Amino acid sequence: EQRGQLEVYLAYEPKERPDTKASGDYEGHVKKYSFKSDSVIELLKELQLKFEDELTEMNTEETNAINAHQLAQKARDQATSAKQASHD
C-alpha cells in the first residue's frame, strides 16, 4: 500500500502554471518601508544619558562617603593616641 502511494507521488507531473496577467507591475504593489522608531531611539538615548548621570552621581557620593569615613577614622585614631599620651 505504501509503495503504491509512493509510486503515485513520484509519477505526479504538475500542470504548467498559467501566465500571470500582472507581470511587470511588481514595483507598483510593493509598499515602501518608512522608519518609525525615531521616538524609541530618542528615548533610549535619553535613558542612557540619565543612567550615566546617575552613575556619576553615585560614584561621587560613594567617594565622598569613603573620604568622610577615612577622615572620621583618622580623627578617632588621633583622639585615641592623644588620650593614651596624656595618661602616660
C-alpha positions, 0 to 999 in steps of 0.5 A: 500500500505504501509503495503504491502511494509512493509510486503515485507521488513520484509519477505526479507531473504538475500542470504548467502554471498559467501566465500571470496577467500582472507581470511587470507591475511588481514595483507598483504593489510593493509598499515602501518601508518608512522608519518609525522608531525615531521616538524609541531611539530618542528615548533610549538615548535619553535613558542612557544619558540619565543612567550615566548621570546617575552613575556619576552621581553615585560614584561621587557620593560613594567617594565622598562617603569613603573620604568622610569615613577615612577622615572620621577614622583618622580623627578617632585614631588621633583622639585615641593616641592623644588620650593614651599620651596624656595618661602616660 
